[in-house]
Amino acid sequence: MSKLHQLVPNPIISLRDVEVDFDGYKALNKITIDFPHKGVQFIIGPNGAGKTTILDAICGRVKTSKGSITYKFDTEIQNKKPEKIVHLGISRKFQNPTIFNTQTVYENMKLALISGKATIWYLFNYKITTEQEVIIDETLEKLNLLAFKHAVSGSLSHGQKQWLEIAMSIINQPELLLVDEPIAGMSPNERDKTGELLTQIAQDRTVFVVEHDMKFVSNFSTSVLVMHEGRIIDRGTFDQIVNNQQVIEIYLGRQK
């Protein structure tokens, strides 16, 4: 069996012959792959390779035309609504922060913690329990944001806003976190800190990261998946994929 299709014991998520078709264009073309529990899985490739689409298919933002996506051994999630998938334990962070800039860091965390509780009035008037307060503080501390708990979110730096959204994405303890280009627009110091934070988070869950910065990928990846024209062309450690001549020709050579 090819290493691209190699079975993983007790995978967090499995894709089998998955296709996503946009009016005849196959953004994903017969994708079959297993992903293990825990670790940072980077997904790289040229524009249009299908990197973001594979995240969208997993979290329910796009519909698959063929194939199956199975979460934790026995739950098929292809074409389920995103809100249903979130409650199963899959969370998504998008490239641009989607926080509430006029609310405090604490209020954003509160909203994320109880976001399944219906109305906006309810969200802002819900009284946090002592246990929930501890969860918020522990999550903020993990993302180096506890000192900014009562700061207005719009006053944070770009990197801190990204970290806040990551904190909001993990506060309900998802087992799979999907992250799209988390270091775009960050300073070198913020990039390194983001990599360290994702590595720490991945000790307790699987983290998928779509990224173009090869230095970042090399420093923080557990495994790397390379995509091109809707297909997977390689997977392995960073050292393994950078020595694949096909990967060099279609992607890495363009990075120079």
C-alpha positions as CSV (number, residue, x, y, z in Angstrom):
1,M,0.0,0.0,0.0
2,S,1.3,3.5,-0.9
3,K,2.4,5.6,2.0
4,L,-0.2,8.2,0.8
5,H,-2.9,5.7,1.6
6,Q,-1.3,3.9,4.5
7,L,-3.8,3.1,7.2
8,V,-3.4,4.6,10.6
9,P,-4.4,2.8,13.8
10,N,-7.4,4.5,15.5
11,P,-7.3,7.6,13.2
12,I,-8.9,10.9,14.4
13,I,-10.3,11.3,10.9
14,S,-10.4,9.2,7.7
15,L,-11.2,10.3,4.1
16,R,-12.1,7.7,1.5
17,D,-12.3,8.6,-2.2
18,V,-13.4,12.1,-1.3
19,E,-14.3,14.4,-4.2
20,V,-15.4,18.1,-4.2
21,D,-16.7,19.3,-7.5
22,F,-17.2,23.0,-8.3
23,D,-19.0,23.0,-11.6
24,G,-16.8,20.4,-13.2
25,Y,-13.6,21.4,-11.5
26,K,-12.5,18.8,-8.9
27,A,-11.1,20.8,-6.0
28,L,-10.6,17.5,-4.3
29,N,-10.0,14.4,-6.5
30,K,-10.4,11.0,-4.9
31,I,-8.7,11.8,-1.6
32,T,-8.0,8.8,0.6
33,I,-6.0,9.3,3.8
34,D,-6.0,8.7,7.5
35,F,-4.8,11.1,10.1
36,P,-3.5,10.1,13.6
37,H,-4.5,11.5,16.9
38,K,-2.3,14.4,18.2
39,G,0.4,16.3,16.5
40,V,0.7,19.2,14.0
41,Q,-0.2,18.2,10.5
42,F,0.8,20.8,8.0
43,I,-0.9,20.9,4.5
44,I,1.1,22.7,1.8
45,G,1.0,23.1,-1.9
46,P,0.5,25.8,-4.6
47,N,-2.6,28.0,-4.9
48,G,-5.6,26.0,-6.0
49,A,-4.1,22.7,-4.7
50,G,-7.1,22.0,-2.5
51,K,-5.6,22.8,0.9
52,T,-8.4,25.0,2.2
53,T,-11.0,22.8,0.5
54,I,-10.0,19.8,2.5
55,L,-10.5,21.8,5.7
56,D,-13.8,23.1,4.4
57,A,-15.0,19.5,3.6
58,I,-14.1,18.3,7.0
59,C,-15.8,21.1,8.9
60,G,-18.9,21.1,6.6
61,R,-18.4,24.4,4.7
62,V,-18.4,22.7,1.3
63,K,-20.3,19.6,0.3
64,T,-18.6,16.5,-1.0
65,S,-19.8,15.0,-4.3
66,K,-18.4,11.5,-3.6
67,G,-16.7,9.6,-0.8
68,S,-16.8,9.5,2.9
69,I,-15.3,11.4,5.8
70,T,-15.3,9.5,9.1
71,Y,-14.5,11.1,12.4
72,K,-13.3,8.9,15.3
73,F,-13.7,5.5,13.7
74,D,-17.5,5.4,13.2
75,T,-19.1,8.8,12.7
76,E,-19.5,9.8,9.0
77,I,-19.6,13.6,8.8
78,Q,-19.5,14.4,5.1
79,N,-22.2,17.0,4.2
80,K,-23.3,17.4,7.8
81,K,-24.1,21.0,8.8
82,P,-21.1,22.9,10.4
83,E,-22.9,23.4,13.7
84,K,-23.4,19.7,14.0
85,I,-19.7,19.0,13.2
86,V,-18.5,21.6,15.8
87,H,-20.5,19.8,18.5
88,L,-18.8,16.5,17.6
89,G,-15.4,18.0,18.5
90,I,-14.0,19.7,15.4
91,S,-13.2,23.4,15.5
92,R,-12.1,25.8,12.7
93,K,-10.0,28.9,12.8
94,F,-10.0,31.0,9.6
95,Q,-7.1,33.0,8.2
96,N,-8.5,36.4,9.3
97,P,-9.5,36.8,12.9
98,T,-13.2,36.8,13.4
99,I,-13.3,38.2,17.0
100,F,-15.6,40.9,18.3
101,N,-13.3,43.9,18.4
102,T,-15.6,46.0,20.6
103,Q,-15.8,43.4,23.3
104,T,-13.2,42.5,25.8
105,V,-11.0,39.4,25.6
106,Y,-13.1,37.9,28.4
107,E,-16.4,38.6,26.7
108,N,-15.1,37.0,23.5
109,M,-14.1,33.9,25.5
110,K,-17.4,33.8,27.2
111,L,-19.2,34.0,23.8
112,A,-17.1,31.1,22.5
113,L,-17.7,29.0,25.6
114,I,-21.5,29.2,25.5
115,S,-22.0,29.8,21.8
116,G,-24.4,26.9,21.5
117,K,-26.9,28.6,23.8
118,A,-29.1,30.4,21.3
119,T,-29.8,34.2,21.4
120,I,-27.4,37.1,21.6
121,W,-29.2,38.4,24.7
122,Y,-28.6,35.0,26.3
123,L,-24.9,35.1,25.4
124,F,-24.3,38.5,27.0
125,N,-26.4,37.9,30.1
126,Y,-25.5,34.3,30.9
127,K,-23.7,34.1,34.2
128,I,-20.5,32.2,34.1
129,T,-20.0,29.5,36.7
130,T,-16.8,29.3,38.8
131,E,-15.8,26.2,36.9
132,Q,-16.3,28.0,33.5
133,E,-14.3,31.0,34.8
134,V,-11.4,28.7,35.5
135,I,-11.6,27.2,32.0
136,I,-11.5,30.7,30.5
137,D,-8.5,31.7,32.6
138,E,-6.6,28.5,31.9
139,T,-7.2,28.8,28.2
140,L,-6.1,32.5,28.1
141,E,-3.0,31.6,30.1
142,K,-2.1,28.9,27.6
143,L,-2.3,31.4,24.8
144,N,-0.4,34.1,26.8
145,L,-3.4,36.3,27.0
146,L,-4.5,36.2,30.6
147,A,-2.9,39.6,31.3
148,F,-5.2,41.0,28.6
149,K,-8.4,39.4,29.9
150,H,-10.2,42.7,30.4
151,A,-8.7,44.6,27.5
152,V,-10.9,45.5,24.5
153,S,-10.1,43.0,21.8
154,G,-9.6,45.6,19.1
155,S,-6.7,47.0,21.0
156,L,-4.7,43.8,20.7
157,S,-1.8,43.4,18.2
158,H,-2.5,41.3,15.1
159,G,-0.7,38.3,16.5
160,Q,-2.7,38.6,19.8
161,K,-5.9,38.7,17.9
162,Q,-4.9,35.5,16.1
163,W,-4.1,33.9,19.5
164,L,-7.4,35.0,20.9
165,E,-9.3,33.3,18.1
166,I,-7.2,30.1,18.7
167,A,-8.1,30.4,22.4
168,M,-11.8,30.7,21.4
169,S,-11.5,27.7,19.1
170,I,-10.1,25.4,21.7
171,I,-12.1,26.5,24.8
172,N,-14.6,23.7,24.3
173,Q,-11.9,21.1,24.0
174,P,-12.2,20.0,20.4
175,E,-10.2,16.9,19.4
176,L,-9.5,18.3,16.0
177,L,-8.5,21.9,15.3
178,L,-8.3,23.2,11.7
179,V,-6.2,26.3,11.2
180,D,-5.8,28.3,7.9
181,E,-2.5,30.3,7.5
182,P,-2.2,31.4,11.1
183,I,1.0,33.5,10.8
184,A,0.0,35.7,7.9
185,G,0.9,39.3,8.8
186,M,2.8,38.4,11.9
187,S,6.2,39.7,13.1
188,P,9.0,37.1,13.2
189,N,8.6,36.9,17.0
190,E,4.9,36.4,16.8
191,R,5.4,33.6,14.2
192,D,7.7,31.7,16.5
193,K,5.4,32.1,19.4
194,T,2.4,30.9,17.3
195,G,4.3,27.8,16.3
196,E,5.2,27.1,20.0
197,L,1.5,27.6,21.0
198,L,0.2,25.3,18.2
199,T,2.8,22.7,19.3
200,Q,1.6,22.9,22.9
201,I,-2.0,22.7,21.8
202,A,-1.3,19.6,19.7
203,Q,-0.1,17.7,22.7
204,D,-3.8,17.1,23.5
205,R,-5.4,17.1,20.1
206,T,-4.7,17.0,16.3
207,V,-4.0,20.3,14.6
208,F,-4.3,20.7,10.8
209,V,-2.5,23.8,9.5
210,V,-2.6,25.2,6.0
211,E,0.6,27.2,5.5
212,H,3.0,28.6,2.8
213,D,5.9,29.6,5.0
214,M,8.4,26.7,4.7
215,K,10.6,27.8,7.6
216,F,7.5,27.8,9.8
217,V,6.6,24.3,8.5
218,S,10.0,23.0,9.0
219,N,10.3,24.3,12.6
220,F,6.9,23.1,13.9
221,S,5.5,20.2,11.8
222,T,4.9,16.7,13.0
223,S,3.9,15.6,9.5
224,V,3.5,17.4,6.2
225,L,0.9,16.7,3.5
226,V,1.6,18.0,0.0
227,M,-1.3,18.7,-2.4
228,H,-1.5,19.6,-6.0
229,E,-4.6,20.0,-8.3
230,G,-6.9,18.4,-5.8
231,R,-4.7,15.3,-5.1
232,I,-2.2,14.3,-2.4
233,I,1.2,13.8,-3.9
234,D,3.3,13.2,-0.8
235,R,3.2,13.0,2.9
236,G,5.9,12.5,5.5
237,T,8.3,14.5,7.7
238,F,9.5,17.8,6.4
239,D,12.9,16.4,5.6
240,Q,11.3,13.6,3.5
241,I,9.0,15.9,1.4
242,V,11.7,18.4,0.6
243,N,13.7,15.7,-1.1
244,N,10.8,14.6,-3.3
245,Q,11.6,15.8,-6.8
246,Q,8.0,16.1,-7.8
247,V,7.3,18.3,-4.7
248,I,10.4,20.4,-5.6
249,E,9.2,20.9,-9.2
250,I,5.5,21.8,-8.5
251,Y,5.9,23.8,-5.3
252,L,9.2,24.2,-3.4
253,G,11.0,25.4,-6.5
254,R,8.5,28.3,-6.6
255,Q,9.3,29.3,-3.1
256,K,12.9,30.4,-3.9
